[in-house]
Amino acid sequence: KLIDTMAGSDHIAKHLHLPVQSGANNILADMNRKYTVEDYLALIDYAKRTIPAMTYSSDIIVGFPGETEEDFQKTEELVRRVEYMQLFTFIYSKRTGTAAALMADPTPHAEKAARIARLLQIQEEVVDKLTGRLVGTTARVLVEGPGREAGVFTGRLDNNMVVEFAGPAPVGQFAQARIDSAKGAVLKGRLVP
């Protein structure tokens, strides 16, 4: 219903934050999540069919007690498949009073840190791919205001991606921006008539 509502409105950003936590069903069950990877991907696939320009963000916990290398590889596969514009990643840390705090946690912190580094490398590649698709296009941008550098303004596309361009620009209004390049998750461009 939310995806259909987003698709039917020009006033809602085409960006969806849909936390997944892990790409392995056994880990999701241990986290007491009430969905499977297949359920999650069905929602993502529906959203991609319904709103092709949608961008996605998610939360992922690396190193939950009992996570094996095979479990983590399933999370890597999920990140590649969904192609998130942004990931909020965390290394599992014990929280007193939770069921997970009582679970055996044999994976050393160094291994968890290496896994999260791998995940962030994949995410960087995904972002480069997503922003690279927009280079050379012109898109509607909502001008937000001055950026961090003198003379530079920032705005957002309908799908929440950030664009930087030379100002001045009409803050709070829509403008057309030609996307010339990308640096990480930030698009670089110029306003066009």
Residue, then its C-alpha position, 0 to 999 in steps of 0.5 A: k500500500l505504501i509503495d502504491t501511494m508513493a507511486g501515485s503521488d508527485h509530492i512524495a520522494k521516491h526513496l524507501h528505507l527498508p531495514v533488512q538486518s541480514g541476508a540469511n533467514n536463519i539469522l533473521a529468525d534468531m533476531n526474531r524478525k517476522y520476515t524472510v529474505e524472500d518476503y523482503l525481496a518480494l517487496i523490493d521487486y514490487a517496488k522496483r517494478t512499480i517505481p523504477a527510479m526509486t532508491y533504497s536504504s537499509d540497516i544491516i547488522v554484521g556479526f550477529p551471534g552465530e553468523t557464519e561466513e556463508d550467512f554473511q555471503k548471503t548478506e553480500e549477495l542481497v546488497r548486490r541484488v537490491e543496490y542500495m543507495q545508502l546502507f547503515t551498517f553496524i557490527y553487532s554489540k551485546r545488549t544486556g537484557t536481550a535474547a541475543a546477549l545470551m547467545a554464543d558469539p564465537t566470531p572474533h571482533a577482527e573478523k566482524a570488522a573485516r566483514i563490514a569492510r567487505l560490505l562497505q566496499i560492495q556498497e561503494e561499488v553499488v553507489d558508483k554504479l547508481t550515480g554513474r547511470l545518471v551522469g549525462t542526464t537532466a533531472r528535476v532538483l529541489v533546491e535546498g540551499p547553500g552547500r559547504e563550499a562558497g558559491v555551491f548549492t545543494g538540492r535533491l532529486d525526486n529519489n532523494m539523491v543529492v546534487e551539488f551545483a553552482g549558485p545562486a539558485p531559487v531555494g525551496q523551488f524546483a529547477q532542472a539540473r544537468i548531471d555532469s559527474a559523481k563523487g561517491a553518493v553526491l552528484k555534481g551538475r549545473l542548473v540549466p534553463 
